[in-house]
Amino acid sequence: MANAKARIERAFEQSGHFFYKHAKMTLAVIFAFIALLALQIPRITVDTSAEALLHKNDPDRMDFNEFRDQFGRSEVVIIGARGGEVFSPEFFEKLRSLTEDLEENVPYVKEVTSLINVRNTRGEADELIVEDLTEEWPESPGDFAALKKRVQQNPLYINHVISRDLKTAAIVIETEAVVAEGAAKGDDAFDVFDEGFSADSEDAFDAFDSGAAQESGEKPELRYFSNEENLQVDKAVKEIVARHETRDFDLVYSGGPAIAVVFNKAVMDDTRLCMMLAMMSSMLFLVLIFRRVSGVFYPSFIVWAALVCTMGLFPVFGVPFKLTASIIPAFLVAVGVADSVHILAIFYRRLNEGASQEDAIAYSLGHSGLAIVMTSMTTAAGLLSFSMAELTALAELGVFAAIGVMLALTFTLTMLPAMLAVFPIRAAKAQSRQTMLMDRFLLFFAKISTARPWLVVIVSMALMAVSASFLHDLVFSDNIVEYLPDSTEAKHHILDLDQRLDGVLTLEAVVDFGQAEALYEPVNMDKLQAFCRRMEPFELKGLHVGKIISILDVVREINQALHENDPAYYSIPDSRQAIAQELLLFENSGADDLEKVTDTRFSKARVTFKAPWEDSVVYEAFIQEIWRVYHEVFDEDSVQLTVTGETALMAKTIPAALRSMTKSYAIAFVVITFMMIWLVGHVKTGVVSMFPNLLPIVLVMGVIAHSGVMLNLNTLMIGSIAIGLVVDDTMHFMYNFRRYFDSGMDPEKAVRCTLLGTGRALLITSLVLCSGFLVLLAASLSTSIQFGIFTAMIILLALLADFVLAPALMVLLTRKEHQARLALQESEETHV
């Protein structure tokens, strides 16, 4: 193994000579590659929707697609209007004007529902009439009083188009579920339907006006409504709201799609800001460390190049930028600099010792090339452990961040020698005061770790045990509204509407009875009614059912209307014939509301649960309660339940992330351990060296648990990302320690030489890494801030572990080996 490593080191030396001699050609090829990918960056799209987190073949995503094919979009945009008396001529005129403006000028709109046009089902003689609520426009105070009474008596209206206290009128905007490809700049992350459709799917798609495509007789290529269309809707609604809002007509605009726009913007703004700050921070450290233009510009350019290429790969592979990917820029800036620092630290030292520029380059690559390749591979291995995650957002993060790490490594090994060759660099005249202070600092840690190694190990194990005892207190969370800063207007709006309308979020359930006309059967309708009533009292940690909408509302309205509008008959008929006739009358009335709550065969019932915006973890408990009630109410052999919608998909993220992270930690730990064993050349040393890597992760997780900070989708990734990062320093330390020890030094001296040599680079790179992650404190999203803080904490603790615990372990592990070597030398001397 030693011979193999020696050959690899010589190969790196030779590569240094090659790139020095062919510098211009090397830079030309690399610059062309960078420019090619840089041109792709404007094509980046953003998608933080729930379905974008899941793989395309995920069963829950497929259920959601089937739901959209059948019933359209589950999430809606809501505008709350208030000001004075709602049931007054002035207010209704403004509400009508706003409703009509939204219907005419919001793109992709399918339906706008308000008190102006909400369904009003009534009976007149023997006739069933289904019309808009204001089909006959109220004029007199008496008309408005009668209208107010009618609204109060209809359960469908309350918390749907008006608040329970009748002080806030709601306008519900439903957009199309699918759009024609090319209608807007699209997002290839969504499935395109190129196969046959069911009859119900055809109905859903035919609802979309394909314009010229219909005239030409060709069916357009369709895809699901994406973030691009959502942005257009959001812009149009905001412009219309601004036109109609007055002092006595206050408008509050929110809903899931509106929050998604705000959140997407925050993600991209944070990404840009933190990328710039990370670059500035790393450059500042490079100035302080090297005090050379080359030592600042070259690493910064390499990192920028790796970042540009990584971001350019997103549109190349048709992958939208997701929430988890927002950490990639700051991460690559912090990690990418480390490779260059290790090479430059050796290069400048060798240059100062009198070596030529070419020889210094070759020597630095031969000395540190293998080590930085292995450390980059461990970082990439930690990231690639995400690739098998249940959530595609995590898998994509792992793949693209790993590609970025390897690009930074490749550019360091090729572009850095070439750039160093282009311009002459002078040797420093004398050792700086800064270097001498750093040496004393490093020797202080060497003395502590080698003087009392057992004490260091025992204290470390005790700290790890105490921290591990807190891990069972870890709490998980996933609530994008809470991630937004309190100053965000959209956050206040959705919380306000949540309170006034008893919830603006929807969770969808589809009860499939498995046979045509099953909903004509009173026994099935009674079970459906029992199912809904059993769910109404649910309440957990602020989450409660604000409203349930289903086919039951339609049937009860019809039954009441056909019995002289008597509220006592707001119920389900007790005969199959009566239900069938009532539904037929409703269809013949011209109303199309049935397609929102059932299929054309009357075999499925859509049940919409309206609830406040809450943590996805709480919604997971709500979904479990839905399943529990389903098992108790229905015959599972003949009735199938599907729980879906954006909210249901979000509720899946934390459990899926937990399972993925558990698998990821195990994979990363095993892979990195084997890589460590290969690099240091000793099984025992490789295994034991993982202790300093696990210690900081367990310590920080213990701090998170003890402080009550909730783990979210971003902070869940800390462990797998951190293990790939912190092992880099340990690997450099172990690799160089074994080189010094195998050359004949005693363990204590090997530790001192390692810290005085590699230790400088470890200190520098760790500080750069910390600053790179701490710039996330400038982010607006709390998830990014927490990720930055805790990752920086792990890196600092890992540096301390490498300066204290790793040397102590090496002294203990090699003490017997050193004694045996001394005994052998004495024996040989005696023999001679």
N, C-alpha and C positions, 0 to 999 in steps of 0.2 A: 504493500500500500504506500509506503514511504517513497519507493521508486516511482510509482505512478504519479504521486503528487509532485515529485521533483520534475518529472517530464512535463506535467501540466504547467508548472511555474516557468520552465524554460520556454514553453510554447507562448506563454503570455509575454515574456521578454521579447521574443522574436516578433510578435505582433506589434509591440511598441516600435521596434525598428521599422517594420513595414509601413505603418501608418505615418510615421515621421517622414519617411522618404516619399510617400505618395499622398501627402497632405492635401494638395489641391484637388486631386481626383476624388479622394474620400469625401471632402467637404461638398463638392459639386453633386455627387450622388445623393448624399444625405439631405442637402438643401432642397433638391428636386422632390424627394420623397415627402419632406415636411410641407412644401408648398402645395403638393397634390392633395394632402389631407386637410390642410388649412382651408382650402377652397370649399370643403364640404361643411364647415362649421355653420354657415348661415342656414343650412337645411335642418338643423337640430330642432326637434319638436319636444314638447313637455307633456307628460301625462302622469298625473298623480291619482287617477281614478282607482277604485278598488279592484276592478277587473284587470287593470294593468299590472297589478301585483302578482297575478296568478298566471301559470302556464296556460297556453291556449287549449290544451287537452285536459285541463283540470276539470273534474266532474262538476264542481260548483260553478265554474265559469261557463261550462256547457249548459247547465241548468239555467243560468242567467240569460244566456243567448236564446235558449228556447222560450224563456219567459218574454223576452223582448220581441221575438218573432210573433208571439201570440198576442201580447197585450200592449206592447210599446214600452216607452221609458217608464221606469218606476220613480225616478226622482223629478221633482218639479221646482220651478222658481216661484217664490211667493212675495207679493208686495202687500204690506199692511198699510191701510189708509185710516187715518183718524183725524178728528178735529170737530168739536161741537157735536151736535145731534146728528147721528148717522141717518136716521129716517127723517130726512128733511129734503125739500126740493133742491136746495143749493148743493148739498152733499151728493145727492144722487146724480145731478147733472155733471158734476165733476167726475164722479165714478164712471158714468157712462162714457164721457169723453176719453178718459184714461183707458178704459177697456177697449174701446174701438181703435184708439191709437195703437195699442199693443197688438191687437189682432191684425192690423193693416201693415205695421212697420217693423215687427220683430221677425227676423228670418227664421226659417225652419219651424215656425210655430204650428202646432197641431190644434191646440184649443186653448182659449183663454176663458176662465170661468170666474164669475163674480156674482154679486147680488143682482146684477143687471140681467144676466142670462143663465143663471143656474136653473137646473131642471125643476119645473113645477108640475107635479102630477095631480090632476083633480078630476072629479067626475061631474058630469052635467047631464041630467036625466039618465039615459042608459048609455051615454057615450063616455069613453075614456079620453081625456085631453092631456097631452104632454106638451108643454110649451115653456118658453122662457118665463122667469118669475115676473119680469116687467113687460110681458107681452102687451098688456094694457097699462100704459104709462100712468103712474099715480099723479094726480094733480092737486087735489085738495088735502088739507090736514087729515080729513077723515080717511082718505085713500092711504095715506102714509101710516096712520094708526092701524088700519086693517092689515096693511102689508107687514108691519112690525109684528102684529099678533100671529100672522101666518108663518113668519120666519121663526118666531119663538116656539111654535108648535111642531115644526118639522125637525126631527133629530138629525137629518142629513146635513142641514145647514150649519149647525152649531160646531164651532172649531174646524169648520171647513171653509166657508165663505164669510163667516162672521164669528167673532169671539163670543164666549159664553155671556159676558157682561154687555154685549151688543154695542161696544164702544169702538171696536176695531173691525173694519171691513177688510176681507182678504181677497186678493186677486191671485188666482192660481194659473200659472203659465206652464203648459205641457208642450214640449217640443217633440219633433219626430224622433223615432228610435233609429232610423236609418236615413242616409243621405246618398245622393248620386255621386259617384267618384268624379272629382273635378269640379263639383259645385263649390268647394272651398279647398284651400290648401290642406291636404289631408294628412292622416297619420296611419302609416302602414301597419301599426301594431294591432289594428282591429281586423277581424276576420272579414274576408270578402266572400259573399255567397256565390259560388260558381257551380253549385249542385242544384238538384231539384228542390222544390219547396213543398211543404204541406199546404193543404187548402187554406188553413188558418194563416200560415205565414204569407201566402199570396195576398190574402186580404189586408194584412198589415202593411205589406210593401205597396200594394195598389193605392193605399191611402196617401202615399207620397206622390206629389204631382211631378212627374218626370218631364213635363213640357215638351221640348223638341224631340226628346227620345221617343215619346209616345207618338208624335206626328210622323216620325220616320219609321215607326213600327218596330224599332229596336229597343230591347229592354236595357236600361243603363246598368253599369256595374255598381252595385250598392255595397255600402259598408256601414258599420254602426256609427252613430253620432259620436264625435270625438271632441277633444279639447279645442281644436281649431274652430269648430262650429260653436262650441260653448262660449268661446271668446267673442264671437260675432253677436251671439244672443245677449251676452252680458253687456257689451258696449251699447247695443240698441236699447236695451231696457233702461240702462242708466241715463241715456240721453232723453228718453221719453219721460222718465221719472223727474228729471231736472226741469222739463218743460211744464209739467203739471203741478209740481209741488208749490204750495203757497203757505203763508203763515197759518191759515185756518184749514189747510188740507195737507197734513204732515204725512209723508210717505217713507216707509221703511222697507228696504229691499234686501231679501236674503234667500235662503234655501241652499240645499246641497250643491247645485251647480254654481251658485254665486260664491260660496265659500271655496269651491275648487279653484275658481279663477284667482281669488285673493291668495290662496295657499300656493298655487303654481308660481305666481309672480314673486311671492316671498322666497320660494325655493331658488329661483333664478337670480334674484337680487342678492341673496345671501351668498350664492355660489360665486358671482362676479366679485362682490366685495371681499369675501374671504380669500379668494384667489389672489387678488391684488395685495392684500395685507400680508398674506403668507409669503409672497414673493419679496415684498419690501422687508419683511422681518428677516428672512433668510439672507438677503443681501446685506442687511445691517450686521448680522453676526459674521458674515464672511469678511466684511470690512474690518471688524474688530479682531478677527482671528488672523487673517493673512496680510492685511494692510498692503495689498497688491491689486492693481486693476485686473490682472488675469485671474486672481483668486476670487474675484467677485463676479466678473462678467462671464467667464466660461461656465462655471456651475449653474449660474442663473439662466444662461442661454440654453444649456442642455435640458434643464428642468422645463423651461418654457416650451422647447421643441417636443419633449415627451408628452407634455400636457396637450398641446395643440394636436398632435397626432392621435392621442387617445380620444379627445373630444370629436375629432373628425371621423373616427371610426363608428360613432353612434349612428349618424345618418347613412354611412356606407352599408351597415348591416341592417338598416331599417328599424333600429331600436330607439324608442322615445326615451327622453331623459326623465327619470323617476326620482322620487323623494330620496331614496337610499343613495342614488348616484351623486347627490349634491355634495357629499363629503370627498369625492374623488379629487377635485382640483387642489384643495388645501392639503390633502393626503399626499398627492404626488409631489407637490412642491416641497413638503417636509422630507419625504422619503428619498426623492430623487437627488437632493443635494448631498446626501450622506455618501453616496458612491464617489462623487467627485472629491469630497473632502478627504477621504481615505487615500485616494491617488495623489492629490495635490500635497497633502501633508508629507508624504514620503518623497515626492518629487522635489519640493523646495528644500527639504533637509539634505537630500543627496546633492542637489545643486550647490547648496551652501558648503558642502564638504569638498567641492572642487570638481565634481563630475561634469562632463559636457551635457548640453541640453538633451541630446539624443540618448545618451547613456542613462541620464536621470529618468527620462520617460520610460525607457525599457526596464530599468531597475524597479521603478514604482509599480509597473504593471506586473512584473514577475513577483514582487513582494506581496502585493495586495490583490492582484487580479483574481486568483482563485477564491480568496476570502470574500470579496464583494460579490462574486458570482454565486457563491453558496448562500450568502446572506440575502441576496435578492431572490434567490430561489426559495428560501424559507419564507420570506415575506409573501412571495407569489403563492406558495403552497398554502399558507394560512388563508389567503384570499380565495384561492381556487377551491378550498373546502366548502365554499358557499355554492359552488356550481351545481351541486345535487340538491339544493334547497327546494322545498315545496313551493316557495314564493319565487316567481321569476325575477322580481325586483332584486332579491338577494343574490340570485344566481348571476344576473347581469352585472351587479356590482362586483362580485368576485372575479368574473371573467375580465371585465374592462379595466378594473384596477390592477389586476395581475398583468395584463398586457401593458399598461402604463409603466409598471415597475420594471418589466423586462425591456421596454423601450428606453427607459432612463439608463438602465444598465448597458444596453447596446451602444447608445450614444456616448456614454462615459468611456467605454473601452475603444471606441473608434473615433468619435468626433473630438474628444478631449485631447488625445495625443496629436491629432492633426492640427487643432487650433494652437496647441502649445508650440508646434513646429513652425507655424506661420510667422510668429513674432518673437524676436529674441527676448529672453528674460534674464535679468542679472541676479547674481547671488547676493544674499544679504551680507553685510559687512561683519556683524556681530550678533550674538545671541541677545534677544530683546529681554527687557525686564519682565515683560508679560510672560515669556516662556519660562523664565526662572521661577516666577511666582506659581505658575501652573505645575512645574516640577515638584515644588515643595508641597503643594496641595495633593498631588498624586502620591507622593511618598508617605504622606500622613496616613492615607488609607492603606497603603501597603504595610505600614507598621502595625496598624490596628488588626488587620486581617491575619497577618502571619504570627503575631505575638500570642494571640489567644484564639486560635481557630475553633476549638470546641465551644467556647462561650458564644462566639458568633453564630455557630450552627444551632446551638440550643435555643438562643434568643429568637432566631429566625423561625424555627419550628414552632415555638410557643406563639409567636405573632400569627403564624399561618393557622394554627389550631383555633385561636380566639376568633380570627376573622371568619373562618369556615363555619363556626358555630352560629354566625348571624345570617348565613346564606338562606336559611329556611324562611327568613322574614322578607325576602325579596318580593316586591309587588310589581305587577305588570300593568301597563296602561297603553292605550292607543286612542287618542282623541285630538284630531287635528285642530279643532277650535281652540282647545286649551294650549296648543303649541304656539298659536299666534299671540303677539304681545297684546297687553291690555289696552294699548292705545289704538288698536286696529278698529276702525269704524264697523267693519263687517262683523267682527266678533260681538260688538254691542248689539248690532241689529238682529243677529240670529238669536241671541239670548233673550232679547226683548220680545221677538215674535214667538219664541218658544214659550215664554210665560203667558203671553196674551192669547195664543191659539192652542195652548196645551200641547205643543210639539209641532215641529215642521219636518221631522225626519220620517221616512216611511220604511217599513219592513214588509215584505211580500210573502204570502203563503199561497200555494195552489193546491187545492184538495181535488184529486182526480178519482172519481168514483168508478172509472173503468168501463162505463157503458153509456151508450147514447140515451139521452132524455132521463138520465138518472136524477137530475135536479127537479123533475116533475114529481118525484116521489116524496110525499110528506115526511116519511121516515128519514130520508136523507136530509131534507131541509131542516128537520127538527134536530138531527145530529149536528148539522152545520151551525145551527143557532146555539146549541148547547156548547159547542166548541168555542164560539165567539164569546158567549157569556162567561164561560170559565176563565177566559183570558182577560176580561175587562178589569178585574180587581188587581192584576199583577202590579207590583211595585217593588223596586229594589234600587237602593242608593241613588235616588233622584229620578230613576227611570220608571215611568208608568205609562199605561195605555191611555192616550188622550182621545182616540177615536178609532173605530173599526168600520171599514167600508167594504161591502160585499153585495152579492146578488140579493141577499136578504132585504136590504134597504129598498131595492126596486120592487120586489114582490109585496112587501108590507105597504109601500106607498100605493101600489095598484089596488090592493085589497081594500085599503081605506077609502080610496077614491070611488071604487065601485059600490061602496056602502054609504053613499051620500056624504062622503068626506068626514065620516065620524071617526075621531081619534081612537075610539074603543076598538075599531077594526084594524088598527095598525099591527097586524099580525100575519102569520103564515096560514093560508087555508089548509083545511084538514083532508082535502081530497086531491088525487092526482089530476083529475079532470079540471078542477078549479084553477090549480097552479098553471097547467098547460094553457088554458084559455086566457088567463090573465097575461101570461108572457106573450102569447100570440097577439092579443090586443095591443100590448105595449109596442111590439115590433111594427104592427100595422099603423101605429100612430105617427110613424116617421122618425121616432127617436132612435139614436144609434148608441145609446149608453150601455146596452147589453154587451156589446163587444168589449167593453172595458172590464166586465166582471165575470164573463163566462165565454166558452168557445161556442162555435156554431152548432155543435152536437149536444150542448147542454150536459156535458159529462164532467166538466171541470168548473170549479168555483174559485175565483180569485178573492183572497181576503187580504185587505190592506190594513196594517196596523200603523196608526199615526202616533208618534211618540216624540218626546224632547230629544235634543241632541245630547248624547251621553257617550261615555267611554265605550269603545268596542268590546272591552272585556265584560262590561255589564250587559251589553247586547248579546254576548255569547250565552250568558245565563238566561236571558230572555228567550233566546232560541231554544235552549234546552227545555225551558218550561213549555214552549209551544209543542215540542215533541212529546213531552210527558203527557200533556192534555190530549194530544192526538191519540196516543196509545190507549188512553182510558176511554175515549169517546167513540172511536171508529173501529171497525173491523179491518185489521191490517192486511188481511188476505185479499180484500176486494177494493180497499181505498188506499191510495198512495198520496203521500204528502211531500211537497217540495217547499223548502223555505229559501227564499232568494232575494235579490235586489242588491243595490250597492251596499246597504247597511249590513246585510248578511255576509257579503264578501269581506267587508272590513272586519266583522266579528271573527272571521276565520284567520286573520293575519297573525294575531299573537300566538294562538296554539300552534299554527304551522311554523311560525318563526322559532318558537321554543323547541319544537322537534328538530327543525333544521339546525339550530345553533348547537344542540346537544350532539348531533351527528357531526357537525362541523368541527367542534372542539376536539372530538375523539380523532377524527381524520387528521386534523392539523397536528395534534400532539404526536401521533404515531409517525407520520411522515417526517416531521421535523426532527424527531428523536433519531430516526435512522440516518437522516442527513448529518446530524451532529456526530453520530458515531463514526460515519465514514470520514468526515473532515478531520476529527481529532485522532482517528486511528485506534481508539480504545473503547470497547463496549462499556465498561464500567464508567469511565470518564464521560462518555456521551450521555448515558442514562442519568447519572448524578447531576450533570450540568443543566438538566431541565428543571431542577428544583429552583434555581435563581430566576428562571423564566416564569414559573407558575406562581411563585410567591407574590410578586407585585399585582398580578391579576386577582388572586384571591383576596389580598389586602384591600384593593380598591372596591371589589364587589362587596366585601364586608362593610366598608364605609358607606357604600350606596344603600345597602340593606339597613344598616343601623341608623342612617340619617333620614330614612323614609322616602328617599327619592325613588320615583317609579321608573322601571325599565320600560322603554318604548322600543319601537322597531329599530331605531338608530342605535341606541345604547346597548341593545341586545347583541349587536355585532362587535362590541368592544373587545370581548375575549378573543375571538378568532383573529381579528385584525391585530390586536396587541401582541398575541403570541408570535405572530410572524415578524413583528417589529422588534420586540425586546430580545428575541433570540439572536438577532443580528449582532448586537454588542457582545453577547455571551460567546457567540461563535468566533468573533474576532479575538476575544480574550483567550479562549481555549486553544484556538489554532496557534496563536503566537506563543502562549505559555508552553505548549508542547514542543514548539521549535526550540525555544531557549532551554527547556529542561532536557530535551533529547540531545542537545549539544554538549551536555555535561554540567550544566549549572545546578546548584541545589535549589529546592522549591522556593525558598525565600528570595533568592537572587532572581530566579526566573519571574517571580511575581513583580519585583521591582522593575526589571527590564521591560516586562510586558506593559506595565502601567505607564512607564516613562515613554514608551514607544507608541503602542496602540492606544494606550489610555488617553493620550491627547486627542486623538481622532474620536474616540468614544465620547469624551466629554463634549467636544464640539458638535458632533452629530446629534447627540441627545438634546443639547440645548437648542439646536436648530429644529429638531423634531418637536420639542415642547412648544417653541414659539410658533411653529407652523400650525399646531393644533389649538393653541391658546388664542389665535386670531379668530377662532370660531366664536369667541365671546362677543365679537362685534355683530354676530348674526342676529336676525330678528326672531327666528324660530327657536323655541326653548330646546327642541330636540338636538339641534346643531350645537347649541351652547353646552349642553350636558355632555355631548359626545366629546367636544373639545376639552373640557375640563378634566373629565375622568381618563381620557386617553393620555393627556399630558401628565396626569398624576402617575399613571402606570409607567410611563417612560422614565420619569424622574426616579421612581422607586426601583425600576429595573437597573438604572445606572448605578444607584447606590448598592444594589445587590451584586452587580458585576465588579464594583470596586471593593466590596467587603466580603460578601458571602462566597462568591465564586473563588477568590484567592484562598479563603479559608478552606473550602472544600478541596481545592487542588493541593494545598499543603498536606492535608490529612490523607488524601488519596495517594500521593506520590512519596510520602515519607518513607514507607517500607521499601519502595522501589529504589529510592535514593540510598538508603542504608545498605541494601543489597549490592548496589553498584559500588559503593565505597568499600564494602567488604571484599568484593571481587578485585577491586584495584589494589587493595592491601595484600591480598593473596598473591596477585600477580607480581607485585613488587617484592614480596618475601621470596617467592619462587625464583625471581631473577637474582 
